[in-house]
């Protein structure tokens, strides 16, 4: 409007008043964005926290990708070694349990202790005979 050779002063005054009111509204909105109201954080602090969270997310994403690559490598290595880990024939399940053999172990223990007792008693009787003669 100011570029006109003969601008209408009443229209220019109205438009300048509108511009002033819009600048005031913009200033109020900027203050509300940068200042925290009661119980809330300011938008600038929220955007800073969001940027930090995005950086943390990117770091965690890289860590996840690295872990996935390590897992893939481990799975590949395990698949290479399957020939060493596989069974050629499945074992046959016995009809009765092989262990524990309570009766056999008890008899074996009885025989061992009776043999020890017999050796000690023979040694004692031989010593008695030697001492009495």
C-alpha positions as a Markdown table, in Angstrom:
| # | Residue | x | y | z |
|---|---|---|---|---|
| 1 | Unk | 0.0 | 0.0 | 0.0 |
| 2 | Unk | 2.9 | 2.3 | 0.7 |
| 3 | Unk | 4.2 | 1.8 | -2.8 |
| 4 | Unk | 1.2 | 3.6 | -4.2 |
| 5 | Unk | 1.9 | 7.1 | -5.3 |
| 6 | Unk | -1.2 | 8.4 | -3.4 |
| 7 | Unk | -1.9 | 5.8 | -0.6 |
| 8 | Unk | -5.2 | 6.1 | 1.4 |
| 9 | Unk | -4.1 | 7.2 | 4.9 |
| 10 | Unk | -7.1 | 5.7 | 6.7 |
| 11 | Unk | -6.4 | 2.2 | 5.2 |
| 12 | Unk | -2.7 | 2.5 | 5.9 |
| 13 | Unk | -3.5 | 3.4 | 9.6 |
| 14 | Unk | -5.9 | 0.3 | 9.9 |
| 15 | Unk | -3.3 | -2.0 | 8.3 |
| 16 | Unk | -0.5 | -0.7 | 10.6 |
| 17 | Unk | -2.7 | -1.2 | 13.6 |
| 18 | Unk | -3.4 | -4.8 | 12.5 |
| 19 | Unk | 0.4 | -5.3 | 12.1 |
| 20 | Unk | 1.0 | -4.0 | 15.6 |
| 21 | Unk | -1.7 | -6.3 | 17.1 |
| 22 | Unk | -0.3 | -9.3 | 15.2 |
| 23 | Unk | 3.3 | -8.5 | 16.5 |
| 24 | Unk | 1.9 | -8.3 | 20.0 |
| 25 | Unk | 0.2 | -11.7 | 19.6 |
| 26 | Unk | 3.4 | -13.2 | 18.2 |
| 27 | Unk | 5.4 | -11.8 | 21.1 |
| 28 | Unk | 3.0 | -13.2 | 23.6 |
| 29 | Unk | 3.1 | -16.6 | 21.9 |
| 30 | Unk | 6.9 | -16.6 | 21.9 |
| 31 | Unk | 6.9 | -15.8 | 25.6 |
| 32 | Unk | 4.5 | -18.7 | 26.3 |
| 33 | Unk | 6.7 | -21.0 | 24.2 |
| 34 | Unk | 9.9 | -20.2 | 26.0 |
| 35 | Unk | 8.6 | -19.7 | 29.6 |
| 36 | Unk | 7.2 | -22.5 | 31.7 |
| 37 | Unk | 3.8 | -22.1 | 33.1 |
| 38 | Unk | 2.8 | -23.6 | 36.5 |
| 39 | Unk | 3.4 | -27.3 | 36.5 |
| 40 | Unk | 4.7 | -27.5 | 32.9 |
| 41 | Unk | 8.0 | -27.3 | 31.2 |
| 42 | Unk | 8.8 | -24.7 | 28.5 |
| 43 | Unk | 8.8 | -25.8 | 24.9 |
| 44 | Unk | 12.5 | -25.1 | 24.6 |
| 45 | Unk | 13.4 | -27.4 | 27.5 |
| 46 | Unk | 11.1 | -30.0 | 26.1 |
| 47 | Unk | 12.7 | -29.8 | 22.7 |
| 48 | Unk | 16.1 | -30.1 | 24.3 |
| 49 | Unk | 15.0 | -33.2 | 26.1 |
| 50 | Unk | 13.5 | -34.6 | 22.9 |
| 51 | Unk | 16.8 | -34.1 | 21.1 |
| 52 | Unk | 18.7 | -35.9 | 23.9 |
| 53 | Unk | 16.2 | -38.7 | 23.8 |
| 54 | Unk | 16.6 | -39.0 | 20.0 |
| 55 | Unk | 20.3 | -39.2 | 20.4 |
| 56 | Unk | 19.9 | -41.9 | 23.0 |
| 57 | Unk | 17.5 | -43.7 | 20.7 |
| 58 | Unk | 20.1 | -43.6 | 17.9 |
| 59 | Unk | 22.8 | -45.0 | 20.2 |
| 60 | Unk | 20.5 | -47.8 | 21.4 |
| 61 | Unk | 19.5 | -48.6 | 17.9 |
| 62 | Unk | 23.2 | -48.9 | 16.9 |
| 63 | Unk | 23.8 | -51.2 | 20.0 |
| 64 | Unk | 20.8 | -53.3 | 18.9 |
| 65 | Unk | 22.1 | -53.7 | 15.4 |
| 66 | Unk | 25.5 | -54.7 | 16.8 |
| 67 | Unk | 23.9 | -57.3 | 19.0 |
| 68 | Unk | 21.9 | -58.7 | 16.2 |
| 69 | Unk | 25.0 | -59.0 | 14.0 |
| 70 | Unk | 26.8 | -60.8 | 16.9 |
| 71 | Unk | 23.9 | -63.1 | 17.3 |
| 72 | Unk | 23.9 | -63.9 | 13.5 |
| 73 | Unk | 27.6 | -64.6 | 13.7 |
| 74 | Unk | 27.1 | -66.9 | 16.7 |
| 75 | Unk | 24.3 | -68.7 | 14.9 |
| 76 | Unk | 26.4 | -69.2 | 11.8 |
| 77 | Unk | 29.3 | -70.5 | 13.9 |
| 78 | Unk | 27.0 | -72.9 | 15.7 |
| 79 | Unk | 25.5 | -74.2 | 12.4 |
| 80 | Unk | 29.1 | -74.9 | 11.3 |
| 81 | Unk | 29.8 | -77.0 | 14.3 |
| 82 | Unk | 26.5 | -79.0 | 14.2 |
| 83 | Unk | 28.4 | -82.1 | 12.9 |
| 84 | Unk | 30.3 | -82.2 | 16.2 |
| 85 | Unk | 27.2 | -81.7 | 18.3 |
| 86 | Unk | 24.6 | -84.0 | 16.6 |
| 87 | Unk | 23.8 | -87.6 | 17.7 |
| 88 | Unk | 24.2 | -90.2 | 15.1 |
| 89 | Unk | 21.8 | -92.7 | 16.8 |
| 90 | Unk | 19.2 | -91.8 | 19.4 |
| 91 | Unk | 19.7 | -93.7 | 22.7 |
| 92 | Unk | 17.4 | -96.5 | 23.6 |
| 93 | Unk | 15.4 | -95.9 | 26.8 |
| 94 | Unk | 15.8 | -98.9 | 29.3 |
| 95 | Unk | 12.8 | -100.7 | 30.7 |
| 96 | Unk | 14.1 | -100.4 | 34.3 |
| 97 | Unk | 16.4 | -97.9 | 35.9 |
| 98 | Unk | 20.0 | -99.0 | 35.9 |
| 99 | Unk | 20.9 | -96.9 | 38.9 |
| 100 | Unk | 20.8 | -96.7 | 41.9 |
| 101 | Unk | 21.5 | -100.3 | 42.7 |
| 102 | Unk | 20.6 | -100.3 | 46.4 |
| 103 | Unk | 20.7 | -104.0 | 47.0 |
| 104 | Unk | 24.0 | -104.6 | 45.1 |
| 105 | Unk | 25.7 | -101.6 | 46.7 |
| 106 | Unk | 24.6 | -102.8 | 50.2 |
| 107 | Unk | 25.9 | -106.3 | 49.6 |
| 108 | Unk | 29.2 | -105.0 | 48.2 |
| 109 | Unk | 29.7 | -102.7 | 51.2 |
| 110 | Unk | 28.9 | -105.6 | 53.6 |
| 111 | Unk | 31.5 | -107.8 | 51.8 |
| 112 | Unk | 34.1 | -105.1 | 51.9 |
| 113 | Unk | 33.6 | -104.4 | 55.6 |
| 114 | Unk | 33.4 | -108.1 | 56.5 |
| 115 | Unk | 36.7 | -108.6 | 54.6 |
| 116 | Unk | 38.3 | -105.8 | 56.6 |
| 117 | Unk | 37.0 | -107.3 | 59.9 |
| 118 | Unk | 38.3 | -110.7 | 58.9 |
| 119 | Unk | 41.8 | -109.3 | 58.2 |
| 120 | Unk | 41.9 | -107.4 | 61.5 |
| 121 | Unk | 40.7 | -110.4 | 63.5 |
| 122 | Unk | 43.2 | -112.7 | 61.8 |
| 123 | Unk | 46.0 | -110.2 | 62.5 |
| 124 | Unk | 44.9 | -109.9 | 66.1 |
| 125 | Unk | 44.8 | -113.7 | 66.6 |
| 126 | Unk | 48.2 | -114.1 | 65.1 |
| 127 | Unk | 49.6 | -111.4 | 67.3 |
| 128 | Unk | 48.0 | -113.1 | 70.4 |
| 129 | Unk | 49.6 | -116.4 | 69.5 |
| 130 | Unk | 53.0 | -114.8 | 69.0 |
| 131 | Unk | 52.8 | -113.1 | 72.3 |
| 132 | Unk | 51.7 | -116.1 | 74.3 |
| 133 | Unk | 54.5 | -118.4 | 73.0 |
